[in-house]
């Protein structure tokens, strides 16, 4: 494996690890996506939890990721925790 490949793998591993947190941060910081998110969940915590869980599963499936562990310190205020991936 070349030095480039090693570097690429390191970059991708770090990105994959917190991709769920990054996607929720993107939603949070994009006015259009945040408006749609808010419209979907309203004030219903159960709907919000369900949407967040389903989005987490969709991220894992879309990028063919494996679970590592739960992180209870997300940067996004939309989630209370997220699963780290590899």
N, C-alpha and C positions, 0 to 999 in steps of 0.2 A: 504494500500500500504506500502511495506517495505521501509526501509531506502535505500536499494540497488535500488529498483525500482525508488524512488525519484531521486537518483543520476543518474541512467541510463537515465531517462527522461530529466534531466537537460543537460547531455552530448549531447544527441540526438537533443534536441532543439537548442543548440548552434551550433552544426554541421550543422543542416538543415538550419539555418538562413543564413549562408553564403556559402552553398554548391556550388552555381554557381561560386562565386569568387574563391573558392578552386579548382574547376575543371579547370577553365581558368588558374590559377597559375600552375597547374599540366601540362597542355599543354605547357605553356610558358617555364617551366623548364625541360621538357623532349625533348631532341634533335630530336628524331624520330617523336613524335607527333607534335612538332613545325614545322618540315620540311613538314609534311603532311598538317598541317593547312595553312602554307605559300603557298604551292602548290595549295590549293583549292582557296584561296582568291587572290593571286597575289597582284597587286597594286590597285585593284578595291574596293573602299570603300563600294559601294553598295552590292557587293558580301560578303564582310566581315561582314557588318551589318546584312545581311540576314542569314549568317551562324551562327553568334552569337545569333541572335534571335531564330533560329530554335534549336540550341543547348540548349538554356535556356528552351525552351518549352519541349524538350526531357528529360531534367533533372527533371523538375517538374513532367512529366508523369511517368518516370522510378521509381521515389521514392515516387510517390503519395503525393505530397506536395501541400500546399495551399499558395497563395501569402500573404505577410504581407505588404511590402512597397518597394519602390525603394531606392537603396543606390547609391549615386552619387560619392562615394569615394572608388572605388575598388582598391585592391592591384595589381591586374593583369593589365598590360599595354595593353592587348588585348581588353579590354572593357572599355567603358566610364561610365557605370553604370550597375547594376544588380538588380534583384528582390530578396528581402529577403523572406524566406519561413518558414513555420512551419509545 
